[in-house]
Amino acid sequence: MECPNKHITQLQKINFHNVEVDACPDCMGIWFNSDELRHAKDERDKELNWLDFDIWRDKARFEFSRSQKQCPVCRIMFVESKYDDSKVKIDFCKKCQGIWLDRGEFKQIINYLKRKSDYEVLNKYTENLAQEMWEVFNGPEKFREELGDFLMLLKLFNYKFVTQYPNFSDLIGNLPK
């Protein structure tokens, strides 16, 4: 496959966070087939598993534009979109649903998701818990994966709550059994 950034060197298969992806050795860009980006994110940081990497969840919030790059699989022009409220612009193929990330964009997305996770766990906990419970039975991932996401969210809230309110935690811990 050819690099979307028009480098002469062909994309090479690499193992990226236990996911086989295609990468350009010249520009360090990475090609993710349909669901590979989610798997790489989940492998990179297990605490982010519950936070879905769904670029289409709220379509009204995304600004799309034509990219000057072509999909290495389909050879059609990418659509460029800013990912959620982050500053990262991803190149997305409408046909095969693959995603091209330029050098450093994966790390920027992970950092953004960590900040978002902290906020979501403490400020929108009930909404996220209800959403995760719904996803346990309705997907988009398999039942076991969604159940793991739900349990991870419970665990994260416990950790963050105890850290943020240590006196309250001590009070609960000293209650008679």
C-alpha positions in Angstrom: 0.0 0.0 0.0 1.1 3.5 -0.7 1.5 6.2 2.0 -1.3 8.8 1.9 1.4 11.4 2.4 2.8 10.4 -1.0 6.1 8.9 0.3 7.9 6.5 -2.1 8.3 3.8 0.5 5.4 1.4 0.8 3.5 1.0 4.1 4.9 -1.8 6.2 3.1 -4.1 8.6 4.0 -3.4 12.3 2.7 -4.5 15.7 1.3 -1.4 17.3 0.0 -2.0 20.8 -0.7 -5.7 19.9 -2.6 -4.7 16.8 -1.1 -5.3 13.3 -1.3 -2.0 11.4 0.3 -0.5 8.4 2.9 2.3 8.9 5.0 4.5 6.8 8.7 4.3 7.8 9.3 7.8 6.2 6.6 10.0 7.9 5.7 7.6 10.8 2.0 7.8 9.9 -0.2 4.8 10.7 -3.1 3.2 8.8 -5.8 1.6 10.9 -8.4 -0.7 9.3 -12.0 -0.5 10.4 -11.8 -1.4 14.1 -8.1 -1.5 14.7 -7.8 2.0 16.2 -10.3 1.1 19.0 -8.3 -2.1 19.7 -5.0 -0.2 19.8 -6.5 2.4 22.2 -7.8 -0.4 24.5 -4.4 -2.1 24.5 -2.6 1.2 25.1 -4.6 2.1 28.2 -6.9 -0.4 29.8 -8.6 2.3 31.9 -9.9 3.9 28.6 -11.7 0.7 27.5 -15.0 1.9 28.7 -14.7 5.2 26.7 -15.7 4.2 23.1 -13.7 5.5 20.2 -16.7 6.4 18.1 -16.1 9.2 15.7 -19.7 9.2 14.6 -21.6 9.2 17.9 -22.6 12.9 17.7 -22.5 13.7 14.0 -23.7 17.2 14.4 -20.5 18.1 16.4 -18.1 17.1 13.7 -16.8 19.4 11.0 -15.9 17.6 7.8 -13.7 18.7 5.0 -12.1 17.0 2.0 -8.6 15.9 2.5 -5.9 16.0 -0.1 -4.9 12.5 0.9 -6.1 9.2 -0.6 -7.1 6.0 1.2 -4.3 3.5 0.7 -6.9 0.7 0.3 -9.7 2.2 -1.7 -7.7 5.0 -3.5 -10.6 7.5 -2.9 -10.1 10.8 -1.2 -10.2 10.9 2.6 -12.7 13.0 4.6 -10.9 15.0 7.3 -12.5 15.5 10.6 -11.6 16.9 14.0 -11.9 14.2 16.6 -14.5 15.3 19.2 -13.3 18.4 21.1 -9.6 17.5 20.6 -7.3 19.4 18.2 -6.5 16.2 16.3 -7.7 16.0 12.7 -8.1 12.4 11.5 -8.3 11.3 7.9 -11.2 8.9 7.4 -12.2 6.7 4.5 -16.0 6.7 3.9 -15.8 3.5 2.0 -13.7 1.1 4.1 -13.9 3.1 7.3 -10.2 3.0 7.8 -8.4 5.9 9.6 -5.0 7.5 8.8 -3.2 9.2 11.7 -0.1 11.3 11.1 2.9 11.0 13.4 2.0 11.8 17.0 -1.8 12.0 16.5 -2.4 8.6 18.3 -0.7 10.0 21.4 -2.6 13.2 21.2 -5.9 11.2 21.0 -4.9 9.1 24.0 -4.0 12.2 26.1 -7.3 13.8 25.1 -9.3 10.7 26.0 -7.5 10.5 29.4 -8.6 14.1 30.2 -12.1 13.4 28.9 -12.3 10.2 31.0 -11.3 12.0 34.2 -14.0 14.6 33.6 -16.7 12.1 32.5 -16.1 9.8 35.5 -16.5 12.6 38.1 -19.0 14.9 36.4 -21.2 12.7 34.2 -20.9 9.4 36.1 -24.6 8.5 36.2 -25.1 9.2 32.5 -22.0 7.2 31.6 -22.9 4.3 33.9 -26.4 4.2 32.3 -24.9 4.3 28.8 -22.4 1.5 29.6 -25.2 -0.6 31.1 -27.2 -0.1 27.9 -24.2 -1.1 25.8 -23.7 -4.3 27.8 -26.9 -5.6 26.2 -26.9 -3.7 22.9 -23.3 -3.3 21.8 -21.6 -2.1 19.7 -18.9 -4.4 21.1 -19.4 -8.0 22.3 -21.2 -8.7 25.5 -18.0 -9.6 27.4 -16.2 -6.5 26.2 -19.1 -4.2 27.1 -19.4 -5.8 30.6 -15.7 -5.3 31.1 -16.2 -1.6 30.1 -19.0 -1.3 32.7 -17.0 -2.8 35.5 -14.0 -0.6 34.6 -16.1 2.5 34.9 -17.3 1.4 38.4 -13.7 0.8 39.4 -12.5 4.1 38.0 -15.2 6.0 39.9 -14.2 4.3 43.1 -10.5 5.3 42.6 -11.2 8.8 41.6 -13.8 9.4 44.3 -11.5 8.1 47.1 -8.7 10.2 45.8 -10.8 13.4 45.5 -12.7 12.9 48.9 -10.3 11.0 51.3 -12.2 12.2 54.4 -15.5 10.9 53.1 -13.8 7.6 52.3 -12.3 7.3 55.8 -15.8 8.0 57.3 -17.3 5.2 55.2 -14.5 2.9 56.1 -15.0 3.5 59.9 -18.7 2.7 59.8 -19.7 -0.3 62.0 -20.1 -3.5 60.1 
